[in-house]
Amino acid sequence: MFFVDPLRLFVRISALLLALPVHEFAHAAMAVYLGDDTPRRAGRFTLNPFAHLDLFGSLLLLVSGFGWAKPVPFNPWAVIRRTRWGVLLVALAGPLSNFILALLTSFGHVLFGRIPGLPRELDQALIIFTYLNLVLALFNLLPLPPLDGHHILRELFPRFWQQYLEPLAPYSMLIFILLLWLLPYLGIDVLTWLIAKPAWWLLNLMYDVWITLLVG
């Protein structure tokens, strides 16, 4: 369990105070860039974590490593006036910010790893934080509200989404419980294959790329 691993708990708290706020700020910044002042007026155009955190999503992150913050409000019609892909760009901005954080921390890990005497705890923390950002990015791409994948799929495949997936929206919390706890209890760990394993593959890919670039 997470509470017997102080380092993992510390990294998850760090993600709560950094990764999730950056994720939501990216949504807000993209909306503002596209001409919508709604996030600014709602107090969400900020990196202050307490402006973004959702109670259940925060607890879920601390317990399981998956989680979310409060969705950033924005006016779809305002961003669409700038570009027809406005809603899609706002939705993609959050997961992309976590991928960028993962790239930065994986680079930092490889770079600091060449410094003699680096504390083992810092080394592990950077790896866990990188992995957790990849997990958050992939988790938020799931096509269930309130996650970003819900908006992305609706923008890319609007008719398909409305006909088959929109009726599932009221049951999204039940689906989360099913995916996170009930199915794994029965030995069917869907999220491992959808999120954990791809995140681990991306983590190793990032390290391979940075090591190749730095070491040659």
Contacts in CASP RR format, 6 or more apart in sequence:
PFRMAT RR
TARGET T0000
AUTHOR 0000-0000-0000
METHOD contacts of the structure
MODEL  1
MFFVDPLRLFVRISALLLALPVHEFAHAAMAVYLGDDTPRRAGRFTLNPF
AHLDLFGSLLLLVSGFGWAKPVPFNPWAVIRRTRWGVLLVALAGPLSNFI
LALLTSFGHVLFGRIPGLPRELDQALIIFTYLNLVLALFNLLPLPPLDGH
HILRELFPRFWQQYLEPLAPYSMLIFILLLWLLPYLGIDVLTWLIAKPAW
WLLNLMYDVWITLLVG
2 8 0 8 1.000
2 9 0 8 1.000
2 12 0 8 1.000
2 62 0 8 1.000
2 63 0 8 1.000
2 65 0 8 1.000
3 9 0 8 1.000
7 121 0 8 1.000
7 124 0 8 1.000
7 125 0 8 1.000
7 128 0 8 1.000
8 128 0 8 1.000
9 62 0 8 1.000
10 125 0 8 1.000
11 125 0 8 1.000
11 128 0 8 1.000
11 129 0 8 1.000
11 132 0 8 1.000
12 61 0 8 1.000
12 62 0 8 1.000
12 65 0 8 1.000
12 132 0 8 1.000
13 62 0 8 1.000
14 125 0 8 1.000
14 129 0 8 1.000
15 61 0 8 1.000
15 65 0 8 1.000
15 129 0 8 1.000
15 132 0 8 1.000
15 133 0 8 1.000
15 136 0 8 1.000
16 49 0 8 1.000
16 53 0 8 1.000
16 58 0 8 1.000
16 61 0 8 1.000
16 62 0 8 1.000
17 49 0 8 1.000
18 49 0 8 1.000
18 101 0 8 1.000
19 98 0 8 1.000
19 101 0 8 1.000
19 129 0 8 1.000
19 132 0 8 1.000
19 133 0 8 1.000
19 136 0 8 1.000
20 49 0 8 1.000
20 52 0 8 1.000
20 53 0 8 1.000
20 58 0 8 1.000
20 61 0 8 1.000
20 67 0 8 1.000
20 68 0 8 1.000
20 69 0 8 1.000
20 136 0 8 1.000
21 47 0 8 1.000
21 48 0 8 1.000
21 49 0 8 1.000
21 51 0 8 1.000
21 52 0 8 1.000
21 53 0 8 1.000
21 69 0 8 1.000
22 47 0 8 1.000
22 97 0 8 1.000
22 98 0 8 1.000
22 101 0 8 1.000
23 69 0 8 1.000
23 94 0 8 1.000
23 95 0 8 1.000
23 97 0 8 1.000
23 98 0 8 1.000
23 136 0 8 1.000
23 140 0 8 1.000
24 44 0 8 1.000
24 52 0 8 1.000
24 69 0 8 1.000
24 70 0 8 1.000
24 71 0 8 1.000
24 72 0 8 1.000
24 94 0 8 1.000
25 44 0 8 1.000
25 45 0 8 1.000
25 46 0 8 1.000
25 47 0 8 1.000
25 52 0 8 1.000
25 97 0 8 1.000
26 93 0 8 1.000
26 94 0 8 1.000
26 96 0 8 1.000
26 97 0 8 1.000
27 39 0 8 1.000
27 44 0 8 1.000
27 71 0 8 1.000
27 72 0 8 1.000
27 74 0 8 1.000
27 90 0 8 1.000
27 91 0 8 1.000
27 93 0 8 1.000
27 94 0 8 1.000
27 148 0 8 1.000
28 39 0 8 1.000
28 40 0 8 1.000
28 44 0 8 1.000
28 45 0 8 1.000
28 46 0 8 1.000
28 72 0 8 1.000
28 74 0 8 1.000
29 39 0 8 1.000
29 45 0 8 1.000
29 93 0 8 1.000
30 89 0 8 1.000
30 90 0 8 1.000
30 93 0 8 1.000
31 38 0 8 1.000
31 39 0 8 1.000
31 72 0 8 1.000
31 74 0 8 1.000
31 75 0 8 1.000
31 78 0 8 1.000
31 79 0 8 1.000
31 90 0 8 1.000
32 39 0 8 1.000
32 40 0 8 1.000
32 45 0 8 1.000
34 78 0 8 1.000
34 79 0 8 1.000
34 82 0 8 1.000
34 83 0 8 1.000
34 86 0 8 1.000
34 89 0 8 1.000
34 90 0 8 1.000
35 78 0 8 1.000
35 79 0 8 1.000
35 81 0 8 1.000
35 82 0 8 1.000
36 74 0 8 1.000
36 75 0 8 1.000
36 78 0 8 1.000
36 79 0 8 1.000
37 78 0 8 1.000
38 73 0 8 1.000
38 74 0 8 1.000
38 75 0 8 1.000
38 78 0 8 1.000
39 45 0 8 1.000
39 72 0 8 1.000
39 73 0 8 1.000
39 74 0 8 1.000
42 72 0 8 1.000
42 73 0 8 1.000
43 51 0 8 1.000
44 51 0 8 1.000
44 52 0 8 1.000
44 72 0 8 1.000
44 73 0 8 1.000
52 69 0 8 1.000
52 70 0 8 1.000
52 72 0 8 1.000
53 69 0 8 1.000
53 70 0 8 1.000
54 68 0 8 1.000
54 69 0 8 1.000
54 70 0 8 1.000
57 67 0 8 1.000
57 68 0 8 1.000
57 69 0 8 1.000
58 67 0 8 1.000
58 69 0 8 1.000
60 66 0 8 1.000
60 67 0 8 1.000
60 68 0 8 1.000
60 176 0 8 1.000
60 180 0 8 1.000
61 67 0 8 1.000
61 68 0 8 1.000
61 136 0 8 1.000
64 180 0 8 1.000
65 132 0 8 1.000
65 135 0 8 1.000
65 136 0 8 1.000
66 135 0 8 1.000
66 136 0 8 1.000
66 139 0 8 1.000
66 180 0 8 1.000
66 191 0 8 1.000
66 195 0 8 1.000
67 136 0 8 1.000
67 139 0 8 1.000
68 139 0 8 1.000
68 140 0 8 1.000
68 146 0 8 1.000
68 147 0 8 1.000
71 146 0 8 1.000
72 90 0 8 1.000
74 90 0 8 1.000
76 86 0 8 1.000
76 87 0 8 1.000
79 86 0 8 1.000
79 87 0 8 1.000
79 89 0 8 1.000
79 90 0 8 1.000
80 86 0 8 1.000
80 87 0 8 1.000
83 89 0 8 1.000
85 155 0 8 1.000
87 151 0 8 1.000
87 155 0 8 1.000
88 151 0 8 1.000
88 152 0 8 1.000
88 155 0 8 1.000
88 156 0 8 1.000
90 151 0 8 1.000
91 148 0 8 1.000
91 149 0 8 1.000
91 151 0 8 1.000
91 152 0 8 1.000
91 155 0 8 1.000
92 148 0 8 1.000
92 152 0 8 1.000
94 137 0 8 1.000
94 140 0 8 1.000
94 148 0 8 1.000
95 136 0 8 1.000
95 137 0 8 1.000
95 138 0 8 1.000
95 140 0 8 1.000
95 141 0 8 1.000
95 148 0 8 1.000
96 137 0 8 1.000
98 133 0 8 1.000
98 134 0 8 1.000
98 136 0 8 1.000
98 137 0 8 1.000
98 140 0 8 1.000
99 133 0 8 1.000
99 134 0 8 1.000
99 137 0 8 1.000
101 133 0 8 1.000
102 130 0 8 1.000
102 131 0 8 1.000
102 133 0 8 1.000
102 134 0 8 1.000
102 137 0 8 1.000
102 202 0 8 1.000
102 203 0 8 1.000
102 206 0 8 1.000
103 206 0 8 1.000
105 126 0 8 1.000
105 129 0 8 1.000
105 130 0 8 1.000
105 133 0 8 1.000
106 126 0 8 1.000
106 130 0 8 1.000
106 203 0 8 1.000
106 206 0 8 1.000
106 207 0 8 1.000
106 210 0 8 1.000
107 210 0 8 1.000
108 126 0 8 1.000
109 123 0 8 1.000
109 126 0 8 1.000
109 127 0 8 1.000
109 130 0 8 1.000
109 207 0 8 1.000
110 207 0 8 1.000
110 210 0 8 1.000
110 211 0 8 1.000
110 214 0 8 1.000
111 210 0 8 1.000
111 214 0 8 1.000
112 118 0 8 1.000
112 122 0 8 1.000
112 123 0 8 1.000
112 126 0 8 1.000
113 123 0 8 1.000
114 214 0 8 1.000
127 203 0 8 1.000
130 203 0 8 1.000
130 206 0 8 1.000
131 199 0 8 1.000
131 200 0 8 1.000
131 203 0 8 1.000
134 198 0 8 1.000
134 199 0 8 1.000
134 202 0 8 1.000
134 203 0 8 1.000
135 195 0 8 1.000
135 196 0 8 1.000
135 199 0 8 1.000
138 194 0 8 1.000
138 195 0 8 1.000
138 198 0 8 1.000
138 199 0 8 1.000
139 147 0 8 1.000
139 191 0 8 1.000
139 195 0 8 1.000
140 147 0 8 1.000
140 148 0 8 1.000
140 149 0 8 1.000
141 147 0 8 1.000
141 148 0 8 1.000
141 149 0 8 1.000
141 152 0 8 1.000
142 149 0 8 1.000
142 194 0 8 1.000
143 149 0 8 1.000
143 150 0 8 1.000
143 152 0 8 1.000
143 153 0 8 1.000
143 161 0 8 1.000
143 165 0 8 1.000
144 150 0 8 1.000
144 168 0 8 1.000
144 169 0 8 1.000
144 172 0 8 1.000
144 175 0 8 1.000
144 176 0 8 1.000
145 169 0 8 1.000
145 172 0 8 1.000
146 172 0 8 1.000
150 169 0 8 1.000
153 160 0 8 1.000
153 161 0 8 1.000
153 165 0 8 1.000
154 161 0 8 1.000
154 162 0 8 1.000
154 166 0 8 1.000
168 175 0 8 1.000
179 190 0 8 1.000
179 191 0 8 1.000
180 191 0 8 1.000
183 189 0 8 1.000
183 190 0 8 1.000
184 191 0 8 1.000
END
